[in-house]
Amino acid sequence: MKNGKLILWLLLSITAASAGSAWAHDRGRGGPRVGVYFGYSTFYPWYGPPPYYYPPTVIVRPEPQVYIERAVPPPAPQAQVYWHYCNNPPGYYPYVKECPGGWLQVVPTPPPN
């Protein structure tokens, strides 16, 4: 039991001494200090570099995409549409069903406005 109290008192003393020296340093007091420090602190950069180094992150921006518009192919020529006209009896197919003299091919024209 006595050993446990002694160990506890030593740990508390060391902790108080290290905290006091750190507070004294923050207030700008000089002189030697006694303390126990674990790890690296970014608040005290004079203790040396961190134990390992992270390389800088390299960001490579991709080139912007270039879109090439294809030329629109010309439309295929449409087959010419004809109406069929008969002279005897006069009229257009399908109104005239038979034409003994032969059918004439006529290019259709739009009606006048």
C-alpha positions in Angstrom: 0.0 0.0 0.0 2.8 2.4 0.8 4.5 1.6 -2.5 1.3 2.5 -4.4 1.0 5.8 -2.6 4.7 6.6 -3.3 4.3 5.8 -7.0 1.2 7.9 -7.2 2.9 10.8 -5.5 5.9 10.5 -7.9 3.6 10.5 -10.9 1.7 13.6 -9.7 4.9 15.4 -8.9 6.4 14.7 -12.4 3.2 15.8 -14.0 3.0 19.0 -12.0 6.6 19.8 -12.8 6.2 19.2 -16.5 3.0 21.3 -16.6 4.6 24.1 -14.6 7.6 24.3 -16.9 5.4 24.4 -19.9 3.3 27.2 -18.4 6.5 29.0 -17.5 7.7 28.8 -21.0 4.5 30.1 -22.4 4.9 33.2 -20.2 8.3 33.9 -21.7 10.4 33.0 -18.6 13.9 31.8 -19.4 16.1 29.3 -17.7 16.5 25.5 -17.5 13.4 23.4 -17.4 12.6 19.9 -16.4 9.7 18.0 -17.9 8.5 14.9 -19.6 7.1 15.3 -23.1 5.5 12.5 -25.2 5.3 12.8 -28.9 5.6 15.9 -31.1 3.7 19.1 -30.4 2.9 21.6 -33.1 2.9 24.3 -30.4 6.6 23.8 -29.8 8.3 23.6 -33.3 11.8 23.9 -31.8 11.7 20.3 -30.6 12.5 19.1 -34.2 10.6 17.8 -37.1 7.8 15.3 -36.8 8.9 11.7 -36.7 7.7 11.1 -40.3 7.0 13.2 -43.3 3.9 13.4 -45.4 4.7 14.3 -49.0 2.7 17.2 -50.5 -0.5 16.2 -52.3 -0.1 16.5 -56.0 -3.3 17.5 -57.8 -3.3 16.9 -61.6 -6.2 18.6 -63.3 -7.4 16.7 -66.4 -7.3 18.5 -69.7 -10.7 19.8 -70.7 -12.6 17.6 -73.1 -12.7 18.7 -76.7 -15.8 17.9 -78.6 -15.5 17.6 -82.4 -18.8 18.0 -84.2 -19.2 15.8 -87.1 -20.4 17.2 -90.3 -24.1 16.4 -91.0 -24.2 14.2 -94.1 -26.3 15.6 -96.9 -29.7 14.2 -97.1 -30.2 11.4 -99.6 -31.9 12.6 -102.7 -35.6 11.8 -102.6 -37.1 9.9 -105.3 -39.2 12.1 -107.6 -42.9 11.7 -107.0 -45.2 11.9 -110.1 -48.9 12.0 -110.6 -50.3 10.0 -113.4 -52.6 11.8 -115.9 -54.7 10.4 -118.7 -55.7 12.4 -121.8 -58.6 10.2 -122.9 -60.7 10.2 -120.6 -59.1 13.3 -119.0 -58.2 12.9 -115.3 -55.7 11.8 -112.7 -55.2 8.4 -111.2 -57.0 7.1 -109.0 -60.1 9.0 -110.2 -59.6 7.5 -113.7 -59.0 3.8 -113.3 -58.0 2.9 -116.9 -56.2 4.9 -119.6 -56.1 3.2 -123.1 -53.8 5.9 -124.5 -51.1 5.5 -121.7 -50.4 7.5 -118.6 -48.4 10.7 -118.6 -46.2 11.4 -115.6 -46.8 14.9 -114.2 -44.7 16.6 -111.5 -47.2 17.7 -108.9 -47.6 21.4 -108.2 -48.9 22.9 -105.0 -52.3 24.6 -105.2 -52.3 28.4 -105.5 -52.9 30.4 -102.4 
